[in-house]
């Protein structure tokens, strides 16, 4: 089964082409770059320990940009 497509996948595939064809503002380029880094090893990570069972989860940090769809519901 295929995993759902995320905005970072679209930026990864078409970001260079978009930035070549359109005159993007510096903020738009910065947001695209942050979206590519969001929840990857580039931004580091942290571990969460369950209070009930003690299981450990390692999670990558998000970019924190308000334009990033990964931030919704956080």
C-alpha positions as CSV (number, residue, x, y, z in Angstrom):
1,X,0.0,0.0,0.0
2,X,1.3,3.5,-0.9
3,X,1.8,6.0,1.8
4,X,-0.1,9.3,1.5
5,X,1.5,12.1,-0.5
6,X,2.7,15.0,1.6
7,X,3.4,18.6,0.6
8,X,7.1,17.9,1.2
9,X,6.9,15.2,-1.5
10,X,5.4,17.7,-4.0
11,X,8.0,20.4,-3.1
12,X,10.8,17.8,-3.5
13,X,9.5,16.9,-7.0
14,X,8.5,20.2,-8.3
15,X,10.1,22.9,-6.1
16,X,13.1,23.6,-8.4
17,X,10.9,23.8,-11.5
18,X,8.5,26.1,-9.7
19,X,11.2,28.4,-8.5
20,X,12.7,28.5,-12.0
21,X,9.4,29.4,-13.7
22,X,7.9,31.7,-11.1
23,X,9.5,34.7,-9.3
24,X,9.2,33.4,-5.8
25,X,9.6,35.8,-2.9
26,X,12.4,35.1,-0.4
27,X,9.8,34.1,2.2
28,X,8.2,31.6,-0.2
29,X,11.6,30.0,-0.8
30,X,12.3,29.9,2.9
31,X,9.0,28.2,3.6
32,X,9.6,25.6,0.9
33,X,13.0,24.9,2.4
34,X,11.6,24.5,5.9
35,X,8.8,22.2,4.7
36,X,11.5,20.0,3.1
37,X,13.4,19.8,6.5
38,X,10.3,19.3,8.6
39,X,10.3,16.1,10.7
40,X,13.6,14.9,9.3
41,X,16.9,14.2,10.9
42,X,18.1,17.6,9.8
43,X,16.1,19.3,12.6
44,X,17.0,16.7,15.2
45,X,14.6,14.8,17.3
46,X,13.5,13.9,20.8
47,X,12.3,10.9,22.7
48,X,8.9,10.5,24.3
49,X,8.4,7.9,27.1
50,X,4.9,6.6,27.8
51,X,4.0,7.2,31.5
52,X,1.9,4.0,31.5
53,X,4.0,1.3,29.9
54,X,7.5,2.9,29.6
55,X,7.7,2.4,25.9
56,X,10.0,4.9,24.1
57,X,9.2,6.7,20.9
58,X,11.7,8.7,18.9
59,X,10.3,11.6,16.9
60,X,11.8,14.1,14.6
61,X,11.3,17.8,15.4
62,X,9.0,19.9,13.2
63,X,10.1,23.1,11.5
64,X,7.7,25.2,13.5
65,X,6.7,27.3,10.4
66,X,3.0,28.4,10.5
67,X,2.7,27.6,6.8
68,X,3.7,24.0,7.2
69,X,0.8,21.5,7.1
70,X,2.6,19.3,9.6
71,X,1.9,21.8,12.3
72,X,-1.9,21.5,12.1
73,X,-3.3,19.9,15.3
74,X,0.0,20.2,17.2
